[in-house]
């Protein structure tokens, strides 16, 4: 995270407020570093014997980290039992046993270090997303649920890692993706919350979760465009790269910056990057004036020229999934075809998605019908690919819409996983 102080604003301030609130210093998570946040931070610093300067820097971040990632590391002492440890941290025996599968509760050894999950979710869904939040939430989920697999599949234009998470042991492999567009960042916590919900249900032995785990293997890339998300939510640090993005935005004064930004850090629209009618997408977007890097709709210099889209395409080929699904935010619509291509089973699944979500089936307008991720998957793999446009209204969707968006998408994700 960046160094934060009074007067700062943005997603990382909201994340700081979340950590302080979880640690027992109640705060409104509004992303504004005002006097209340300053007082809470100084009080936290004093409690940890740190200089109470009201500046959130590396030492304070390290001290607050357990409440940002959602777990603590406890060193077994004389007289410890799992029951006592759970009570001390407000955890549970199930959480301790899940996070430490090799632990023998009847043979705790002094000096042994164990993971202790806290009672709150690892994935907050009431603050804007950011790369720092992704890192903490992914770490928190992985440590709480060691059977969750994680890997880096590539990097962004700003050299941020692109993370993939996998759970389940079944033969049906599916791939879910989100936050292709920067100002559609609200789709990232949709996938992250779904992962946490399914992992928790599996650990608790719930029947629906067991069916999913034994029938399917679910892989997700929650943030395809991490740099762009940070630009939109105010988490990207000032400096040369930020100024370059500002310079790109200045050429397009009718597109508000940063809220109108969809592209990656260097101005390439990642969902116009795939070799599925890319030349036609280029013709259409050039005719609309997007002939150079822009906050949106610039197709890039060639298909898969952006590192994010190239990494996702390579990962998709390696995974060879039965289905892909991309979450976007525009109109509560479900798209399942690419031109005249409609893989077997696509229409039936699309109808099921509509039934469980209340979203409508849609036909992509011609000017947006080429070079998308699901278009390329349908064309090259001949299997079902879907774009889900969640929510209504102007992007970026406010976090207040999250619960409604998640309620609609949850059933779609389960139906996609089970087939």
N, C-alpha and C positions, 0 to 999 in steps of 0.2 A: 504494500500500500504506500501511497504518497505520505509525506509529512503533512499533517493537518493542524490548523490553528484557527482561532476565532476569526470569523469573517469568511471562511471557506464554505463552499456549497457543493453538492453533487452526491453521486451514488456512494462514494467512499465515506463521506461524512455520515450518510445514513447507515452504512455498515458499522462504523465506529459507534454510533448511537445504539445500534442493535447489540453490539458486544457489551457496552456499558449497562444497558437495560437488563440484559441477561445476567450480568454480574451483580445485580442488586442496586443499580443506580438508575431509577426509573426516568425515562426520557421519551419525549415524542420523537418518532423516527421520521423527521421531516427533511433531512438532508441539509439543514442549515446549522452551521456551527455558531450558535449564539451563546449568550451568557449562561443559559441552563446547561448546555453541553460543556462549556468551559468549567463550570462548578463541579459537574459530575466527574469530568476527567481529572481535575485536580484532586478530588476526594479519592478517586481510584488510585492515582499515583501515590498519594500519602499512605494509603492502605498497603501498598506494595513497597514502601520505603524508597520510592523513586523521587527525583526532583519534581516538585509540584508546580511545573511551569506552564501547564495547560497546553503543551505541544505534544501531539501524537507523533512520536518518532519510533525508531526501531526498538528501543528498550521497552517502551510502553506497549508497543504492538506485541512483543514477545510475552509480556506479562498478561495481556488481555487475550492472547491466542486461544486458550481453552474455551472461552465463551464465544469466540468467532468460529471455531471449528466444531464445537459441540461435544468435546470430550476432554478428559484429563488423563494424565499418566500418573498412576498411584504406585508407590513403592511399598510393598508389603512390610508391615512392622509387627512386632510381637503382639499377640492378642487379636490380630485382625481376623475377621471372618468375612465372607462375601456379603452376608446380611448387614454387618456393621458398615462395610465400605459403601454398599448401596445406600444405606441411610444417611451416611455422612455427605454424600454427593447428590442426594435426591434422585438416585438412579433406581434400578430394579435388578433382581436376580436374573431375569431373562435377558436383560440388556447386557449384563456382565458376562453371562455364559455365551451369548451370541458373539460378542466382541472378542472373546478369548476362548476359542473352541478347544485349545489344547490344555486349558487350565483344569486341574483337579481340585475341586473345592474342598476336598478332605486332606489335601497335601499342599497347603499354601506355605511357601518358603520365604523366610525373612530376606529382604533385598530383592525379591522378584518384582518385576515391573509389569503392570497390567493396564489395559485400556478401560476407562470408566466413562461410558456415555452419559451425558446429562439428559434431563427429562424433556427438554425442548427439541423440536425438530432440527436436524442439521441444515435443512433448506428453508431459509426465511422466504415468505411469499408476500411480504408487505412493504418491501423496499425495492428500488430499481436495481437492475442487474449490473454486474461489473466483472472484470477479469479477476480481481481480488476475491470477490464473493464466490466465483466459480471455483477458485483454488481451495478456499476454505471449505466450501460445501462438498466438493468431491473428496477431499481428504477426510472430512467428517463421515461421509457415507462409507468410504472404504474401511475406515477403522472401526466403525460400528458393525459393519457387515463384511467380514473378510472374504466372503464368497462372491462379492462384487469384484469383477475384473476391470482394471483400468489400464489405458495405454495412451501414449501420444501418437497421433497418426500423421503429424506434419506440423507446419507452422503458418502463421499469418504473415501478411506483408510487413507487419511491425515486429516479427519474430516471436510472437506469443504462441505457445503450444496449442494445438487443437486436440482436445481430449475426447476419447471414446470410452464409454462405460458399457459393460456387458453383464447380464445376469440371466439365469436360467440354464437348463441342461437339455432342453428338448431338441428334436430334429428340425423343427421349423425355424429357420434363421430369418429375422426381420431387422430392418435398420430404420431408425427414426432420427430425424435431423431437425434442427431449429436454429433461429437467429441467423439465417442466410442474409437477411437485410438488417442493417444496424438499428433502424427505428422500429423494428419488430422484436425487440429484445424480450418482450414479455413472454414469448414462446419458450425461452430457455428455462425459466422456472417451472413451466408446465411439464417439460420432460423430467426435470430434476425432482419435482414433487412426486411425479408418477413413479420414478425409480424408488424414492424413499418409501412411498406407500406400499409398493409391491414387496420390497425387501423386508419391511417391518411385518407385513402380513405373512410372508413366507417363514420368517423366524418364529412367528406365533403359531404356525401350523394351520393357518386358515385354508379352507378347502379350495376356494377360487384361486388363491395364489399358488397352491401346490399344483393345480391343473395347469396353470400357465408355465410354471417352472419345468414341469415334466414334458410338456408338449412343445415348448418354444424356447429359443434362445434370442433374447432381446438385446440388441446393441443400439446405443444412441450416441449421437454427437450433438450435445446440447447447444453449443455455440460455434457455429461455422465461421462467424465474423467477429472475433473478440475485439479487435481494435476499433471497428466501427461502433460496436455496442458501447465501448468506453467513451468514444467521442460524444455519442448522443446523451449518455447519462451523466456526463461531466466528470468521468473518472480518468480520462486520458491526461497524462501530465503535460504541462506546458513545455515548450521547447521547439526544436526545428521541425520535427515531424508534425506536431500540432499546427504550427504556422503554415506548413505546406498544405495541410487540409483546409485551413482557413483561406488560403490563396485560391485553392480550387473552388471553394464555396463562393468566393467573391465574384467569380465569373458568372455565377448563376444567382443574381440577387432576388429572383422571385421564389427561390427555394430557401426557406428559413434554415439558418445554421444555429445549432446543430440538429434541431428536431427533424428537419427534412432529409437528413443524411441517411441513405440506404446502402451506399457502396462500402467497399473496404477502405482501408486507410489511404490508399493512393488513387481512389476515385474510379474503381472498376466495380460494376454491379455483378455480384457473384452469381445471381440466378439468371444471368444472360451470358454464361461462360461455357456452356456445354455443347459438344458437337452434335447437335440435333437441330438442324436448320439455322446454325449460327450465322451463316451468310445472309439469310433472310432477316434475322433479327438485326444484324448490322445495317442492312438497307433501311429498315423501318426506323431504327433509332437515329441513324444519320440524317434521315429525312426530317426527323423531329428536332434536329439540331444538336444531338448528343454525339459530337464527333471527336471529343477529347475527354480526358478524365473529368468526372462530374460527380455531384452528390448522389446521382442516381442515373440509371439507364445507359451508361456507357458500357459497351460490350467487351472492351479490352482490345488488345492488339491482335489476339488470335484465340481460338478456343483453348480453354484450360491454361491460359497465360498467367492467371492469378494463382499464387501459391495455395490459397485456401481451396479453390475449386479443383485444382490439380490433386491436392492431397485427398479430398473427399472422393474424387473419381477413382484414384488408385486404391483407396481403402475399400470402396464399393466392389471393385473388381476382385480384390483379395477375399472379401467376405462372401461374395456371390450369393446375396440374400434372395429369398423367395418373394420379398416385397420391400419397397421403400416408401417412406412417408415423410413429407416435408411440411413443417408447420410455418405458416405465414399469418398475417393479420389484415384481412380486407374483405369483409362482407358476409361472413358466416356461410361460406360456399365450399363445396367439395368438387375438385377436378380430378378426373381419372383417365382421361384419354390424351393422346398426342396425335393431332390430326385425325386420320382415319384409323389409327392404331388403337386397338382396345383388347389387351391381352385377356385370355380366358379367365373368367372369375372376377374380373375387375368391376363389371356393372353390378353384380350381386353384392360384392363387398361394399361398393359405394352406396348402395341402397341400405345396407345394414348400418353404415356410418351415419347416414341421414336419419335413420330411425332412432338411433341411440343418442344423437346430438341435437336434433331439431334443425340442423343445417340443411341447406338446399343443394341439390346437384346442379352443377353449372357447366357451361361451355365457355372456354377461355376466349376472350376477344382476340381477333386475328393479330392485332398489334402487340399482343403479349403472349402469343402462342408458340414461341420458338426459343430454343437454347436454354431451357430450364432444366433443373436437375432431374425432375420426374420425367420430363420429355426424353432426355437422354437414356434414362434407365428403361423406359418402355421400349424405345427404339432398339437399344443394343442388347437388352436381356430378354425382351419379349415377355416380361412378367409384370404383375400389377405395380403401378407406381401412382402415388396420390399427392396432391397438394391440398392441404386443408387451410382455408382462409378463416381464421378464428376472429370473432368479435366484429364490432361495427364502429364506425367513426374514424376520426383522423388519427393517423400514426404520429408519434408513438402512443399506444393505448395507455391510459393511466393505470397505475397498479390497483386502483379501486375496482377495475374490471376483472382482476385476476380470477376471483372465485367463480364468476360466471363462465369465463373462458375455460377454466380447468374442468368445471362440471360438464361442459359439452365435450371437451377433448378426451376426458378420461375413458369414456365408453368406446370412442373411436380407437384409442391406443390398444385397449384390451381386445377389441374385435379384430384389429389388424394383427395382433400377436397370435391370436388363436386361429385365425383364418376361417 
